[in-house]
Amino acid sequence: MSPTAPVLRRFLQLDVFADRPQRGNPLAVVLDADDLSDADMQRVARWTNLSETTFLLAPTTQEADYRVRIFTPSGELPFAGHPTLGTARAWLWAGGEPSGEQIIQECAAGLITVRRDGDRLAFAAPPLRRSGPLEEADVIGLASALGVPRSSVLAHAWADNGPGWRVLELESAQQVLSLAPDLAGMADAKLGVVGRHDPAGTDPADTHAAGTDPARADPLYEVRAFTLGGIEDPVTGSLNAGIAQWLVGREPMPARWTAAQGTVLEREGRIDVQVEADGPIWIGGATVLTVEGSILV
């Protein structure tokens, strides 16, 4: 039960998927949140008005190092990517020490593994809850909302690992960047759009070698994310995880590549994708602490 009077709690804001402040996707984190109610958390998330606000709690299982609850201004999510990396960084900043070699996060979607790669963090892409191609009527409607002909959609799929992402692949990164969509026409869809930067027919293994520093690598893909209420998300870990799983499942891909997101919004989001043979797909990036203080809740 929530306390009757507000309590001063540690509060952080971080920029995720960028190595400089104000270039990535912001995340608010409230630490020491065990005694907050659902209503308290939702109220804070509405107040921060960020795409997500997270709350750090003690884990409910011995397998996990901490538990997180993830709220948008309108509701709770079972999983989200940039909140996973940002919360893990906040937990480490607050003195968290993983019980094993890797960090284990507990969230509504289950246990998520987070590993440290130098100064960067990466999470293991969770299993897709829904995959496979979209209905043709959906493809036609989404293409129309994006303002592109149906023939420009090279491929499409569900890539839902919790938030409910649909994905359309367009002919090029430039086409993705030039979109001026009618978001009202998307109805309740959460849509990711992806296009390749390198010329058609080029072997991606020749253009993006494994081991390339993701902070300096040219992006192989450009990604944009359109969410409920007509919002374009700056940089989206869950979407990039779903896209990576979809791409790896359908065609040969390099062991490591970089995706760019947020360009149109004047962000510099860079998502580092690493594919282990017969293992998980890791979605990583930089995290920057931008606000440190306290909040009354």
BELBELHU-V675880 format. One record per residue. N is the residue number from 1. RES is the residue in one letter. SS is DSSP state (alpha for helix, beta for strand, coil for the rest). PHI is phi as a letter, one per 20 degrees, with the letter a starting at -180 (999 if undefined). Layout:
[[N | RES | SS | PHI] [N | RES | SS | PHI]]
//
This chain:
[[1 | M | coil | 999] [2 | S | coil | f] [3 | P | coil | f] [4 | T | coil | f] [5 | A | coil | d] [6 | P | coil | g] [7 | V | coil | d] [8 | L | beta | f] [9 | R | beta | c] [10 | R | beta | f] [11 | F | beta | b] [12 | L | beta | c] [13 | Q | beta | c] [14 | L | beta | c] [15 | D | beta | d] [16 | V | beta | d] [17 | F | coil | m] [18 | A | coil | b] [19 | D | coil | d] [20 | R | coil | c] [21 | P | coil | f] [22 | Q | coil | m] [23 | R | coil | d] [24 | G | coil | d] [25 | N | beta | d] [26 | P | beta | f] [27 | L | beta | c] [28 | A | beta | e] [29 | V | beta | c] [30 | V | beta | d] [31 | L | coil | e] [32 | D | coil | l] [33 | A | coil | d] [34 | D | coil | f] [35 | D | coil | e] [36 | L | coil | e] [37 | S | coil | e] [38 | D | alpha | g] [39 | A | alpha | f] [40 | D | alpha | f] [41 | M | alpha | f] [42 | Q | alpha | f] [43 | R | alpha | f] [44 | V | alpha | f] [45 | A | alpha | f] [46 | R | alpha | f] [47 | W | alpha | f] [48 | T | alpha | f] [49 | N | coil | l] [50 | L | coil | e] [51 | S | coil | g] [52 | E | coil | b] [53 | T | beta | c] [54 | T | beta | d] [55 | F | beta | c] [56 | L | beta | e] [57 | L | beta | c] [58 | A | coil | f] [59 | P | coil | f] [60 | T | coil | d] [61 | T | coil | c] [62 | Q | coil | f] [63 | E | coil | f] [64 | A | coil | e] [65 | D | coil | e] [66 | Y | beta | b] [67 | R | beta | d] [68 | V | beta | c] [69 | R | beta | d] [70 | I | beta | d] [71 | F | beta | c] [72 | T | coil | e] [73 | P | coil | f] [74 | S | coil | d] [75 | G | coil | r] [76 | E | beta | e] [77 | L | beta | d] [78 | P | coil | f] [79 | F | coil | b] [80 | A | coil | b] [81 | G | alpha | f] [82 | H | alpha | f] [83 | P | alpha | f] [84 | T | alpha | f] [85 | L | alpha | f] [86 | G | alpha | f] [87 | T | alpha | f] [88 | A | alpha | f] [89 | R | alpha | f] [90 | A | alpha | f] [91 | W | alpha | f] [92 | L | alpha | f] [93 | W | alpha | g] [94 | A | coil | f] [95 | G | coil | o] [96 | G | coil | f] [97 | E | coil | c] [98 | P | coil | f] [99 | S | coil | f] [100 | G | coil | c] [101 | E | coil | f] [102 | Q | coil | d] [103 | I | beta | e] [104 | I | beta | d] [105 | Q | beta | e] [106 | E | beta | e] [107 | C | beta | b] [108 | A | coil | f] [109 | A | coil | e] [110 | G | beta | p] [111 | L | beta | e] [112 | I | beta | d] [113 | T | beta | e] [114 | V | beta | c] [115 | R | beta | d] [116 | R | beta | e] [117 | D | beta | c] [118 | G | coil | m] [119 | D | coil | e] [120 | R | beta | d] [121 | L | beta | d] [122 | A | beta | b] [123 | F | beta | d] [124 | A | beta | f] [125 | A | coil | g] [126 | P | coil | f] [127 | P | coil | f] [128 | L | coil | f] [129 | R | coil | e] [130 | R | beta | b] [131 | S | coil | b] [132 | G | coil | n] [133 | P | coil | f] [134 | L | coil | f] [135 | E | coil | f] [136 | E | alpha | g] [137 | A | alpha | f] [138 | D | alpha | f] [139 | V | alpha | f] [140 | I | alpha | f] [141 | G | alpha | f] [142 | L | alpha | f] [143 | A | alpha | f] [144 | S | alpha | f] [145 | A | alpha | f] [146 | L | alpha | f] [147 | G | coil | n] [148 | V | coil | c] [149 | P | coil | f] [150 | R | alpha | g] [151 | S | alpha | f] [152 | S | alpha | f] [153 | V | coil | e] [154 | L | coil | f] [155 | A | beta | a] [156 | H | beta | b] [157 | A | beta | a] [158 | W | beta | f] [159 | A | coil | c] [160 | D | beta | e] [161 | N | coil | d] [162 | G | coil | q] [163 | P | coil | f] [164 | G | coil | n] [165 | W | beta | f] [166 | R | beta | d] [167 | V | beta | c] [168 | L | beta | d] [169 | E | beta | d] [170 | L | coil | d] [171 | E | coil | f] [172 | S | coil | b] [173 | A | alpha | f] [174 | Q | alpha | f] [175 | Q | alpha | f] [176 | V | alpha | f] [177 | L | alpha | f] [178 | S | coil | e] [179 | L | coil | f] [180 | A | coil | c] [181 | P | coil | f] [182 | D | coil | e] [183 | L | alpha | f] [184 | A | alpha | f] [185 | G | alpha | f] [186 | M | alpha | e] [187 | A | coil | l] [188 | D | coil | e] [189 | A | coil | f] [190 | K | beta | d] [191 | L | beta | d] [192 | G | beta | d] [193 | V | beta | c] [194 | V | beta | c] [195 | G | beta | b] [196 | R | beta | e] [197 | H | coil | e] [198 | D | coil | e] [199 | P | coil | f] [200 | A | coil | g] [201 | G | coil | n] [202 | T | coil | f] [203 | D | coil | f] [204 | P | alpha | f] [205 | A | alpha | f] [206 | D | alpha | e] [207 | T | alpha | d] [208 | H | coil | b] [209 | A | coil | f] [210 | A | coil | f] [211 | G | coil | n] [212 | T | coil | f] [213 | D | coil | f] [214 | P | coil | f] [215 | A | coil | f] [216 | R | coil | d] [217 | A | coil | f] [218 | D | coil | f] [219 | P | coil | f] [220 | L | coil | e] [221 | Y | beta | c] [222 | E | beta | d] [223 | V | beta | c] [224 | R | beta | c] [225 | A | beta | c] [226 | F | beta | d] [227 | T | beta | d] [228 | L | coil | f] [229 | G | coil | n] [230 | G | coil | m] [231 | I | beta | d] [232 | E | beta | e] [233 | D | beta | e] [234 | P | coil | f] [235 | V | coil | b] [236 | T | coil | c] [237 | G | alpha | f] [238 | S | alpha | f] [239 | L | alpha | f] [240 | N | alpha | f] [241 | A | alpha | f] [242 | G | alpha | f] [243 | I | alpha | f] [244 | A | alpha | f] [245 | Q | alpha | f] [246 | W | alpha | f] [247 | L | alpha | f] [248 | V | alpha | f] [249 | G | alpha | f] [250 | R | alpha | d] [251 | E | coil | b] [252 | P | coil | f] [253 | M | coil | c] [254 | P | coil | f] [255 | A | coil | f] [256 | R | beta | b] [257 | W | beta | b] [258 | T | beta | d] [259 | A | beta | d] [260 | A | beta | d] [261 | Q | beta | b] [262 | G | coil | n] [263 | T | alpha | g] [264 | V | alpha | f] [265 | L | alpha | e] [266 | E | coil | m] [267 | R | coil | d] [268 | E | coil | c] [269 | G | beta | f] [270 | R | beta | c] [271 | I | beta | d] [272 | D | beta | e] [273 | V | beta | d] [274 | Q | beta | c] [275 | V | beta | d] [276 | E | coil | e] [277 | A | coil | f] [278 | D | coil | l] [279 | G | coil | c] [280 | P | coil | f] [281 | I | beta | e] [282 | W | beta | d] [283 | I | beta | d] [284 | G | beta | c] [285 | G | beta | r] [286 | A | coil | f] [287 | T | beta | c] [288 | V | beta | c] [289 | L | beta | f] [290 | T | beta | d] [291 | V | beta | c] [292 | E | beta | c] [293 | G | beta | a] [294 | S | beta | c] [295 | I | beta | c] [296 | L | beta | e] [297 | V | coil | c]]
//
